[in-house]
Amino acid sequence: MRRFFTTFVILFLAISFVYGQNDTQRILFFGDSITAGHGIGKANAFPALIQQKIDSLGWDFKAINGGLSGETSAGGLRRVDWMLRQPVSVFVLELGGNDGLRGIDLDVTKKNLQKIIDKVEAKYPEAKIVLAGMQVPPNLGPEYTKKFKQMYPKLAKENEAALIPFLLEDVGRNPSRMQGDGIHPNAKGHKILAETVWDTLMPILENIRENIHTN
């Protein structure tokens, strides 16, 4: 009888652990050095600040920082399968900036970003896609700059994804919110990034929670 009781308790705890793990919805922030928090560390980067907002509301979401400094759209395409090994409820795609700084053909960048989205949707059809729009300096010419800016709204429309029009809004052109390199936000800038992302992300998370409670 004692052995049966012990086995029952172990089995109950194991099942509870599995279900507890499954209850947590994962938000994967998949990006480059901006997502990774280059120069300030992941603990101060905007995904961690998003987690703080989630925790303050008592919501059961976990923000995963999948940022990698120097990442291009091609590099992201190569590693996305590895990052999708665990379930994803929301996929925030922040890539393309390094492509733009290198002047990579925009058709190539767009195709890579589309393939990343395709992989997410193939593995997790219910996952919500969020695109973080970026812009590039005008030194590559007005046509490239314009087409780069338009690439993100087009991708969002074609994939029915949510769009953050410009991730660095109110940050990128303000030296007090950028690091000395003029490319990466400082800690103050990341706080503003978190607010910008939260404006788009919060309604999505609310909708996911409502669907879970309804079902």
C-alpha positions, -999 to 999 in steps of 0.1 A, spaced: 0 0 0 28 24 9 46 16 -24 14 22 -43 10 56 -26 46 66 -33 42 56 -70 9 76 -72 25 107 -57 55 106 -81 32 101 -110 9 129 -99 39 153 -95 53 143 -129 19 149 -146 15 182 -128 50 193 -139 43 185 -175 10 203 -175 25 232 -157 52 235 -183 26 233 -211 5 260 -195 32 286 -201 30 303 -234 64 311 -250 72 344 -268 103 340 -290 121 372 -298 142 362 -328 166 389 -338 200 404 -340 222 425 -317 193 448 -308 172 420 -294 203 405 -278 210 437 -259 244 444 -274 264 466 -250 239 464 -221 233 427 -217 202 406 -221 189 414 -186 184 450 -197 173 444 -233 137 449 -243 126 412 -242 135 411 -205 116 444 -199 86 428 -217 88 399 -193 87 423 -164 54 438 -178 40 403 -182 50 393 -147 34 425 -132 1 414 -147 4 378 -135 2 364 -170 16 330 -178 39 339 -207 77 334 -210 98 358 -231 127 340 -248 156 361 -260 167 346 -293 188 375 -303 223 370 -318 247 399 -325 256 403 -361 228 381 -373 216 385 -409 184 372 -424 204 343 -439 219 335 -406 185 336 -390 172 312 -415 200 287 -408 193 287 -370 156 291 -367 149 254 -367 171 250 -336 152 278 -319 118 262 -328 125 230 -309 102 241 -281 66 253 -287 61 290 -296 29 309 -292 42 343 -304 72 348 -328 86 383 -329 109 386 -359 135 414 -357 159 408 -385 171 425 -417 189 455 -402 223 440 -407 213 431 -443 205 467 -449 238 480 -434 256 456 -457 236 466 -487 224 430 -494 199 426 -522 165 433 -508 149 405 -527 172 381 -510 165 396 -475 127 394 -481 129 358 -493 149 348 -462 124 365 -439 96 349 -457 112 315 -453 117 320 -416 80 329 -413 71 298 -433 91 276 -410 73 290 -379 39 286 -395 47 250 -407 57 239 -372 33 260 -351 3 269 -372 -14 287 -343 16 309 -335 11 346 -339 37 364 -360 49 399 -352 73 417 -375 95 444 -361 101 470 -389 135 485 -394 150 514 -414 184 520 -428 205 552 -432 202 571 -465 238 565 -475 228 535 -496 206 557 -518 170 568 -517 156 539 -537 172 513 -514 162 531 -483 126 534 -495 123 498 -506 138 486 -473 113 505 -453 84 492 -474 96 456 -471 82 450 -436 47 463 -442 45 441 -474 56 410 -455 32 417 -427 3 421 -452 12 390 -472 14 369 -440 -14 386 -420 11 393 -393 11 421 -368 35 449 -376 57 472 -354 62 499 -381 96 510 -368 112 493 -338 136 522 -331 108 548 -332 117 577 -308 151 560 -302 172 558 -334 175 595 -340 180 605 -304 217 603 -293 207 603 -256 190 569 -262 217 553 -283 251 540 -275 282 557 -288 282 536 -320 249 552 -331 235 518 -340 225 501 -307 201 515 -281 214 521 -246 194 510 -215 172 541 -217 165 534 -253 156 498 -246 129 509 -221 113 529 -250 117 499 -273 98 478 -247 70 503 -247 69 503 -285 68 465 -287 43 463 -259 18 484 -277 16 458 -304 22 427 -283 -2 432 -254 -35 429 -274 -21 397 -290 -13 382 -255 -48 393 -242 -64 375 -272 -44 343 -265 -54 344 -229 -91 348 -238 -89 319 -262 -73 296 -236 -99 305 -210 -127 300 -235 -115 266 -246 
